[in-house]
């Protein structure tokens, strides 16, 4: 939408809390445009906090995710990880990113969240049960809670880091002041108006680049069209008629990979062996690590290198690393290397 349309939408919500970046309403690159999102938050989805100058309200995990989605927050794959420290402790790590007015992606702070089961049990032991009487937990209840904390420890750490990453990128430090009245009820609902920058898909250059990138990613994951053609099939490429046929010199056997060649190929007399998806993924990952080590960054490079050296690494793991590398380089504004035939 245009700046005038964005201001009109903002004006339609006079009682809402505004989370508008002033730069989003200024001059923008023709490749991007501003978008205004309106979300609703109930009072029971927040926690009242004390802050200098009055009370503030910290949104819950689910509400923070809605705010992040409305603000266009994404996450850097190589920085969004969870590691284990000791037997009962997990540490989540996440870094958010979102599109800036100039079309580039701005990075938020690297956020970490530690989930230590031992500390959580001690907190329960000291504070006691919720309520006025503050009854103590029995040892059996504490042990049952410990098992649950261990079961979902990695997920808790990851969720905590992602939540902190969103809050850091949208600049919510100590909650949102004035979100609700002090004497309000849990059923109170408040609107929040949030601005974000998106690609201007009406721009012909952006549309063409988007379509080309989709085709490139599809080819990297699933291989070229040529490898999917059956023996004896025909196709037309850019007005030229190519006949695909089996190599007469190659013995046909059940389950064997049959080489394909083109009638107008100078090397048609030689068998052409199609590259398997696994071999393609390995080759492209090796090229990405070699050409863009500083962009992919240290830990991701080490993880990919270790996977490439492991002869037992699964195809699913290789494809996952390949997709993460494509996404990360794309977020940094770098086109992934072409899949050379």
C-alpha positions as CSV (number, residue, x, y, z in Angstrom):
1,X,0.0,0.0,0.0
2,X,1.0,3.6,-0.5
3,X,2.0,5.9,2.4
4,X,-1.3,7.7,2.1
5,X,-3.2,4.4,2.3
6,X,-1.2,3.4,5.3
7,X,-1.9,6.7,7.1
8,X,-5.6,6.2,6.4
9,X,-5.6,2.7,7.9
10,X,-3.8,4.1,11.0
11,X,-6.4,6.8,11.3
12,X,-9.2,4.2,11.4
13,X,-7.9,3.0,14.7
14,X,-7.7,6.1,17.0
15,X,-7.8,4.1,20.2
16,X,-5.1,1.5,19.3
17,X,-1.6,1.3,20.5
18,X,0.7,2.3,17.7
19,X,3.9,0.4,16.9
20,X,4.8,2.4,13.8
21,X,8.3,2.9,12.5
22,X,8.4,6.5,11.3
23,X,10.8,5.5,8.5
24,X,8.2,3.1,7.1
25,X,6.0,6.1,6.3
26,X,8.7,8.1,4.5
27,X,10.3,7.8,1.1
28,X,10.8,4.1,0.2
29,X,12.6,2.2,-2.5
30,X,10.3,1.4,-5.5
31,X,11.1,-2.3,-4.8
32,X,9.3,-2.3,-1.4
33,X,6.1,-0.9,0.1
34,X,4.7,-0.4,3.6
35,X,2.0,-2.7,5.0
36,X,-0.1,-2.0,8.2
37,X,-1.3,-4.9,10.3
38,X,-3.8,-4.7,13.1
39,X,-3.9,-7.3,15.9
40,X,-6.0,-7.7,19.0
41,X,-4.7,-8.7,22.5
42,X,-6.8,-9.6,25.5
43,X,-5.8,-8.5,29.0
44,X,-5.5,-12.2,30.1
45,X,-2.8,-12.7,27.4
46,X,-0.5,-10.2,29.2
47,X,1.3,-10.0,32.6
48,X,1.3,-6.8,34.5
49,X,4.8,-5.5,35.3
50,X,6.1,-2.5,37.2
51,X,8.0,0.0,35.2
52,X,9.3,3.6,35.8
53,X,6.4,6.0,35.3
54,X,3.6,3.4,35.8
55,X,2.6,-0.1,35.1
56,X,3.3,-1.9,31.8
57,X,1.9,-5.1,30.3
58,X,4.2,-7.8,28.9
59,X,2.4,-9.9,26.2
60,X,2.4,-13.7,26.6
61,X,4.4,-16.0,24.3
62,X,1.4,-16.5,21.9
63,X,0.8,-12.7,21.8
64,X,4.5,-12.0,21.1
65,X,4.4,-14.4,18.2
66,X,1.4,-12.6,16.7
67,X,3.3,-9.3,17.1
68,X,6.3,-10.8,15.4
69,X,4.3,-12.1,12.5
70,X,2.6,-8.8,12.1
71,X,6.0,-7.0,12.1
72,X,7.4,-9.3,9.5
73,X,10.0,-10.9,11.8
74,X,12.0,-13.9,10.4
75,X,14.9,-15.8,11.9
76,X,18.4,-16.4,10.7
77,X,18.7,-20.2,10.4
78,X,22.4,-20.5,11.5
79,X,21.7,-18.4,14.6
80,X,18.5,-20.2,15.6
81,X,19.7,-23.2,17.5
82,X,19.5,-25.0,20.8
83,X,22.4,-26.5,22.6
84,X,22.7,-28.6,25.8
85,X,24.9,-27.6,28.6
86,X,25.3,-30.3,31.3
87,X,22.8,-33.0,31.9
88,X,19.7,-30.9,32.8
89,X,20.2,-27.6,31.0
90,X,19.4,-26.3,27.6
91,X,20.3,-22.9,26.0
92,X,18.2,-21.6,23.1
93,X,19.7,-19.1,20.7
94,X,17.9,-17.0,18.1
95,X,18.4,-13.9,16.0
96,X,15.5,-12.1,14.3
97,X,15.6,-10.2,11.0
98,X,13.1,-8.1,9.1
99,X,13.1,-6.0,5.9
100,X,14.2,-2.4,6.3
101,X,12.9,0.6,4.2
102,X,15.8,0.3,1.8
103,X,14.9,-3.3,0.9
104,X,17.8,-4.8,2.9
105,X,17.3,-7.0,6.0
106,X,18.1,-5.5,9.4
107,X,19.3,-7.9,12.1
108,X,18.1,-7.9,15.6
109,X,20.2,-8.7,18.7
110,X,21.2,-12.3,19.3
111,X,19.0,-13.6,22.1
112,X,19.6,-16.5,24.4
113,X,17.3,-18.3,26.9
114,X,18.5,-20.8,29.4
115,X,16.2,-23.6,30.7
116,X,17.9,-25.1,33.7
117,X,15.8,-27.9,35.2
118,X,17.5,-27.7,38.6
119,X,16.9,-24.0,39.0
120,X,13.2,-24.4,38.0
121,X,12.8,-27.1,40.7
122,X,14.4,-24.9,43.3
123,X,12.1,-22.0,42.4
124,X,9.1,-24.3,42.9
125,X,10.5,-25.5,46.2
126,X,11.0,-22.0,47.5
127,X,7.9,-20.3,46.2
128,X,5.5,-23.1,46.9
129,X,2.1,-23.6,45.2
130,X,0.1,-20.7,43.7
131,X,-2.4,-19.2,46.1
132,X,-2.5,-17.3,49.4
133,X,-1.4,-20.2,51.6
134,X,1.7,-20.9,49.5
135,X,1.6,-24.6,50.3
136,X,4.8,-26.5,49.8
137,X,5.2,-29.1,47.0
138,X,5.9,-32.7,48.1
139,X,9.0,-34.5,46.9
140,X,6.8,-36.6,44.6
141,X,5.3,-33.6,43.0
142,X,8.7,-32.0,42.5
143,X,10.0,-35.2,40.9
144,X,7.0,-35.3,38.6
145,X,7.6,-31.7,37.5
146,X,11.3,-32.5,37.0
147,X,10.4,-35.3,34.6
148,X,8.2,-32.9,32.6
149,X,10.8,-30.2,32.6
150,X,13.4,-32.7,31.2
151,X,10.9,-33.9,28.6
152,X,10.3,-30.5,27.1
153,X,13.5,-28.8,28.0
154,X,14.8,-28.2,24.5
155,X,11.5,-26.9,23.3
156,X,11.3,-24.5,26.3
157,X,14.7,-23.1,25.6
158,X,14.0,-22.7,21.9
159,X,10.7,-21.0,22.5
160,X,12.2,-18.6,25.1
161,X,15.0,-17.6,22.7
162,X,12.6,-17.0,19.8
163,X,10.3,-14.9,22.0
164,X,13.2,-12.8,23.2
165,X,14.4,-12.4,19.7
166,X,11.1,-10.9,18.6
167,X,10.9,-8.6,21.6
168,X,14.4,-7.3,20.9
169,X,13.7,-6.6,17.2
170,X,10.4,-4.8,17.8
171,X,11.9,-2.9,20.8
172,X,9.7,-4.2,23.6
173,X,11.9,-4.2,26.7
174,X,9.7,-3.9,29.8
175,X,6.3,-4.5,28.3
176,X,3.9,-2.0,26.7
177,X,2.9,1.0,28.8
178,X,-0.8,2.0,28.9
179,X,-1.9,-1.1,27.1
180,X,-4.8,-1.6,29.6
181,X,-6.5,0.3,32.4
182,X,-5.6,-0.5,36.0
183,X,-9.2,-1.2,36.9
184,X,-10.0,-3.2,33.8
185,X,-11.1,-6.8,33.5
186,X,-9.5,-9.8,32.0
187,X,-12.0,-9.6,29.1
188,X,-10.7,-6.2,27.9
189,X,-9.3,-6.2,24.4
190,X,-6.9,-3.7,22.9
191,X,-5.8,-3.2,19.3
192,X,-2.2,-2.8,18.3
193,X,-1.3,-1.3,14.9
194,X,2.0,-2.4,13.5
195,X,3.9,-1.4,10.4
196,X,6.1,-3.6,8.3
197,X,8.0,-3.5,5.0
198,X,7.3,-6.0,2.2
199,X,8.3,-6.5,-1.4
200,X,6.4,-4.5,-3.9
201,X,5.1,-7.4,-6.0
202,X,3.5,-4.9,-8.4
203,X,7.0,-3.9,-9.5
204,X,8.0,-5.9,-12.6
205,X,11.6,-6.3,-11.5
206,X,10.6,-7.7,-8.1
207,X,8.1,-10.1,-9.7
208,X,10.6,-11.4,-12.3
209,X,13.3,-11.9,-9.6
210,X,10.8,-13.7,-7.3
211,X,9.8,-16.1,-10.1
212,X,13.3,-16.8,-11.1
213,X,14.3,-17.5,-7.5
214,X,11.4,-19.9,-7.0
215,X,12.5,-21.8,-10.1
216,X,16.1,-21.9,-8.9
217,X,15.2,-23.2,-5.5
218,X,13.0,-25.8,-7.0
219,X,15.7,-27.0,-9.3
220,X,18.3,-27.2,-6.5
221,X,16.0,-29.4,-4.4
222,X,14.4,-31.6,-7.0
223,X,16.8,-31.5,-9.9
224,X,16.5,-30.3,-13.5
225,X,13.5,-31.0,-15.7
226,X,15.8,-33.1,-17.9
227,X,16.3,-35.7,-15.1
228,X,12.6,-36.1,-14.7
229,X,11.8,-36.9,-18.4
230,X,11.2,-40.6,-19.2
231,X,13.1,-42.4,-21.9
232,X,11.8,-41.6,-25.4
233,X,10.1,-38.4,-24.3
234,X,10.3,-35.2,-26.3
235,X,10.4,-31.6,-25.3
236,X,10.7,-28.1,-26.8
237,X,13.1,-25.6,-25.2
238,X,13.1,-22.0,-26.5
239,X,11.7,-23.0,-29.9
240,X,14.3,-25.7,-30.5
241,X,13.0,-29.3,-30.7
242,X,15.1,-31.8,-28.6
243,X,14.5,-35.5,-28.7
244,X,15.5,-37.4,-25.6
245,X,16.5,-41.0,-26.2
246,X,18.2,-43.8,-24.4
247,X,21.9,-44.5,-25.1
248,X,22.0,-47.5,-27.4
249,X,25.3,-48.6,-25.9
250,X,24.0,-48.7,-22.3
251,X,22.5,-52.1,-21.2
252,X,19.0,-51.7,-19.8
253,X,18.4,-53.5,-16.5
254,X,15.7,-53.3,-13.9
255,X,16.2,-50.4,-11.5
256,X,19.3,-49.2,-13.4
257,X,19.8,-45.4,-14.1
258,X,19.6,-44.8,-17.8
259,X,21.6,-42.0,-19.2
260,X,19.9,-39.3,-21.3
261,X,21.2,-37.4,-24.3
262,X,19.9,-35.0,-26.9
263,X,19.8,-35.5,-30.6
264,X,21.5,-32.1,-31.3
265,X,24.1,-32.5,-28.6
266,X,27.7,-32.6,-30.0
267,X,28.5,-35.2,-27.4
268,X,25.5,-37.3,-28.1
269,X,27.6,-40.4,-28.8
270,X,28.7,-40.4,-25.2
271,X,26.5,-41.5,-22.3
272,X,25.3,-38.7,-20.1
273,X,24.9,-39.8,-16.4
274,X,22.4,-37.8,-14.5
275,X,23.5,-36.3,-11.2
276,X,21.6,-37.7,-8.2
277,X,19.8,-35.3,-5.8
278,X,22.2,-36.4,-3.1
279,X,25.3,-35.7,-5.2
280,X,23.8,-32.3,-6.2
281,X,23.2,-31.4,-2.6
282,X,26.7,-32.3,-1.6
283,X,28.3,-30.4,-4.5
284,X,26.2,-27.2,-3.9
285,X,26.9,-27.3,-0.1
286,X,30.6,-27.6,-0.8
287,X,30.5,-24.7,-3.1
288,X,28.5,-22.5,-0.7
289,X,30.9,-23.2,2.2
290,X,33.9,-22.5,-0.1
291,X,32.5,-19.3,-1.6
292,X,30.5,-17.7,1.2
293,X,32.1,-18.9,4.6
294,X,31.8,-15.4,6.2
295,X,28.2,-15.0,5.2
296,X,27.1,-18.4,6.4
297,X,29.2,-17.9,9.6
298,X,31.3,-20.2,11.7
299,X,29.0,-22.6,13.5
300,X,26.9,-23.3,10.5
301,X,30.0,-23.8,8.3
302,X,31.4,-26.3,10.8
303,X,28.1,-28.2,11.0
304,X,27.8,-28.4,7.2
305,X,31.5,-29.4,6.9
306,X,31.0,-32.2,9.5
307,X,27.9,-33.4,7.6
308,X,29.7,-33.5,4.3
309,X,32.5,-35.6,5.9
310,X,30.1,-38.1,7.4
311,X,29.5,-41.0,4.9
312,X,26.3,-42.0,6.8
313,X,24.7,-38.6,6.6
314,X,21.1,-38.9,5.5
315,X,19.6,-37.2,2.4
316,X,17.1,-35.5,4.7
317,X,19.9,-33.8,6.6
318,X,21.7,-32.7,3.5
319,X,18.5,-31.2,2.0
320,X,17.8,-29.5,5.3
321,X,21.2,-27.9,5.3
322,X,20.8,-26.9,1.7
323,X,17.4,-25.3,2.2
324,X,18.7,-23.4,5.3
325,X,21.8,-22.2,3.3
326,X,19.5,-21.0,0.5
327,X,17.2,-19.1,3.0
328,X,20.1,-17.6,4.9
329,X,21.9,-16.3,1.8
330,X,18.6,-15.0,0.4
331,X,18.0,-13.1,3.7
332,X,21.5,-11.6,3.3
333,X,20.6,-10.5,-0.2
334,X,22.9,-13.0,-1.9
335,X,21.8,-15.2,-4.8
336,X,22.6,-18.9,-4.3
337,X,25.1,-20.3,-6.8
338,X,23.4,-21.5,-10.0
339,X,23.1,-25.2,-10.4
340,X,25.5,-25.8,-13.3
341,X,24.9,-28.6,-15.6
